[in-house]
Every structure is written in C-alpha cells, then in structure tokens.
C-alpha cells in the first residue's frame, strides 16, 4: 500500500499538467496490454470465466418474471441485442438524460414485466448485462455524439475525467491519458477504455460492471464515491464510450 501511495504522490508532483487527449489513431484497448496467458483466457469461451455469467443471463432472458409473466425473449426474441452494447449509454426520453444498459434492463423489468428492479452488481443483473453485451462482441463502439441530445452529458463526463478528485488530488486523465503503458505495482496502466464490461477481473474473482471499476478508482485516490446508478457514473461512462469510439466491444473481457 505504501508503494502505491508513493507512486501516486509522484504522479501528483510530476504529472500536474495533463497532456492532450490521446489521438484517435493511437487509442488501444486494455486487451492489447495483457500478457499472453490472460489473452488466451479471454479468447477461449471455454476458459473465459465471464462466460458463466453470459450463460446465466441467457437462462434469465428466457425466464418469465413479474405480474405480466413475460420473459425478455417474449418481446425481444432470443438474440436481438446485437449492437446494443456498442451504443449505450443512450438518451432516454422518459428521464431526459442518458441511461446505461443496467438501467434499461431494470426499466423493462419494472414497466414491461411488472417485476422488481434488480440490485446493481447482483449476479442476475450482471448476467443479463453480460448476455446482452456478448452479442456485440467485435462490433465498433458507436460515436455517442451522433445523437446531439447527448452532447452536454458527454461534456459533463469529460469534466469528471479531467477534474482532480480526492485526497490525492488526481484526475483520471493523469493516469489514463498521460501515463498509459506505464506500470503501477507491476500492472500496466491502460487507456481506460470501457470495451469489455461487464468483465471478469482476476483481482475480484468475479464479474463486475464499469461502475464498480470506477468506484475502485475513486477509492484509490481517496475520493468520495457516488451511489451505483448515479448520474455522474453514467455521464463518465458515456464520455469513456465517446473516447473509445471505433474500438471493438470485447465483453466479457478478462483483466488482472
């Protein structure tokens, strides 16, 4: 822990001024920084532990729920979610702001199935999200700014990414723009692109969402984290998707 704090303090001292955003043609997914063993684990669906959540999600997709006794498949069919993960968070007219896939699933459960919303980070919600995201594997992330309604929320996410936070007074950009490909306690720092969520992290020994990872980062810089589903997380996730536009979806990814 002392080593981590010392390294981060060094970032504060020498990385005080953030560099420009990484040019689009120089953006790399975290997969490209993995070692061969972890790459092989992600590439083989029989070895990728995240696929257990995908299989659970497939079963839940077919299961009737709520007062309507409907399954997701009753409205959407079996494999109709191709491209969805590449374009979320998306603008929701009902709320007047973007929502992420997890919020969309819960909205359908409450409004269409008459079922209670699933808890964030629950096995069921992660499984359904992984099942949806898996259907977009290999597709490029779409540019959120194709929908002009999303522009203020992308900008809000950009401000969060660039703003210093916490007792260590660090910004996301200082690591993921300025110091990517450097090492933090033996692990390579990625550019922070959200291409593989929900993802299986060896550190967690389970699947987690992008919001869980963002909370980890906030805790790491000793900042106060927001509640799961908070608008700040959604805006930050939307900006990260804009930043990763054109990169391929790889869910469920495997990371150290």
N, C-alpha and C positions, 0 to 999 in steps of 0.2 A: 504494500500500500504506500509506503514511504517513497518507493521508486516512482510510482505512478504520480503522486502529488508533486514530487520534484520535477518530473518531466513536464507536467502541465504548467508548473510555475515558469519553467524555462520557455515554454510556448508564449506565456504572457509577456515575458521580457523581450524575446527576440521576434515575436510574431505579432507585434502590436498593430501593425497596419496590414489589413487583409489585401491580398493581391486581387487582380481582376478575376471574374468567373472563368472557369476552365472552358476553353474554346470547344464548341460542339464536336469538332472532329477529333478532339483529344479526350473525350469522355469515355470511361471504361467501367464496366460492371465489376462488382466485387468478385465475381466468378473468375475474372482474369487474373486476380491476385492470389487465388487459392493455390495450395500445394496439390500435387498430383493425387494424393490419397483422398482428399476432400472432394476434389473434382470428380473422381471416379465414383464416390458415394452419391453425389448429386446426379450424375449422368445415368446411373443404373436404377431404374424404378424398383427393382427387386432389392436394392441396397439402401435406397433413399428412405430414411425413417419418416420423412414428411408424407410419404405416400400412404401411410397408415391413416392419417387424418383425411386424405383425399377419399379413401375407401369408406371411412365412416361418414364423410359428407355425402357420398353417393347414396348410401343407405338412408340417410336423413332426408335427402332430396325426394325419395320415393315414399317416405312415411307420412301418412295423414296426421294432421295436427289441428288443434283448436276446435272451436264451436262449428266451424264450417266443414270440418272433416275433410279438408283438402290437403293434398301434398303439393310441394313446389312443382313437381312434374306434371300435375294436372293442368296447370296454366302454361308452363314453360317448356314442357316436353323433357326428354332425357338429357340432351346435350346441346342446349340452345344458347349457352352463355359465352360462346366464342367471341373474343374481343372486348368483353365487359371489363376485365381487369386492366386492360390497356387504356381505358378511358375514364376510370374512376380515381379520385372523387369527381362527381358530376353535379351540375346545378340541379337543385330540386325546387320546383315552383312552389310547392306547399310550404317549405321553410324559408324560401327566398335566399338560400345560400347553398354551398356545396355540401354533399354528404358522401361518406365513404361507403365501401361495399357492405361493411358490417351494419351500418345504419340502414342501408337499403334492404338488407335481408330482414332486419328487425321490423322495418316499416311494413314489409309484405306480411310478416307473421302477424302483426297486430291488426292491420287493415284488411287483409285478404283471408287469413286463416282464422282470425279470432283467437290467436294463441298469444301467450305472454312473450315479451321480448326476451331474448337470450342474453345472459350476462357477458360483458366484454371479457375476453380471454378465457371464456368457458370452452370446454372441449367441443361442445356442439357448434358454437358459433365459429370457432376456428376451423372446424371440419367443413362446415358449409362454405366458408370463405375459401378454403383451400380447394374444394371441389370446383367452385366457380373459377378461381384463378388458374387452376391447372388447364382449363380449356383454352386459355390464351397463350399457353407456353409457345415461345418462338415468335410471337407477333410483336411488332414495334409499339412502344408506348406512344400514344397519340399526343399531339400538342393541345393542352387544355385551352390555349388562347384562341382556338378555332371557335369557341363559344365566348363571345365578348362579355357575357354576364359574369364570367369567372375572373376577369382581369383584376378587379380590386382584391379578390381573395388570394390570387397568385402574388400580388404585391404585398399583401399582409404576411403571407408566408415567407416571402423574400426578406422582409424586415426582421422576422423572427430568426431566420437563418443567419443573417448578418449581425444581429444585435448581440452584445455581450450579456451574459447571464451568470448568476450565481456568485458564490464567494470567491471563486477562481477567476471571475470576470472574463470568461471565454465565450466566443461565438462559434457556432457550428462551422462557419466558413474558415476559421483559423486552422482547423484540423482537415476538413474535407475538401477545401479548395487549395489551401496553402501548403499543407504537409502530407497530402496523399502519397502513398507509396513509401512513406517513412514507417518506422516501427515504433509501436507502443507496447512495451513489455513483451516483445517478441512477435507480436502480431502486426501485420501490415495494416496501415490505415487506408481504408477505401475512400472513394469519392462520395460515398453516402447515397448511392442511387437505390431507389426502392423497387428493384426489379424482381425480387424473389419472394415477396410476402404473400401469405404467411410463410415463414421459413423456420426450418429446424436449426437451432443453434446447439452445438455440442456443449457449450457453456451451460445452457439451460437444461439440456437433456429432454427437450420438448419443443413443440411448435409454438411460436408467438407471433404477434402482429407487429406492424410497423410502429404502432403507438407504444407497445411495450419497449421496443428498442429506443424510441425517442425518450421515454421516461428514464431508461437506463443512462442515457447521455446526460439528461438533466441532473440526475442524482450524482453522476460522475463529476460534474462541475459545481456540485453543491448548490443547485438551484431548486426552487420550489416547483414541483411538477404539477400539472393540471390533472383533473379527473379524466378518466377514459371517456372518449367521445367529445371532449371539449372542442369548441370551435378553433382554438389555437392549434391543436393537433391536426385537425382536418385541413386548415389553411397551410400549415407547414408541409403536410403530406402532398397537397396539391402543388405547391411550389416545387417540391422534390420531383414530382412527376413531370412538371414542365422542364425542369433541369435535366431530366433523364429522357426527354422526348427522343424517339428514334431508337433507343436501346431495347433489346428484346426482353419480354417477360420470361422469367425462368422459374416460376413458382411450381412446387415448393422448393426453394433453394436450401442448400446446406451451408452453414457458416461455422467458423470456430467458436 
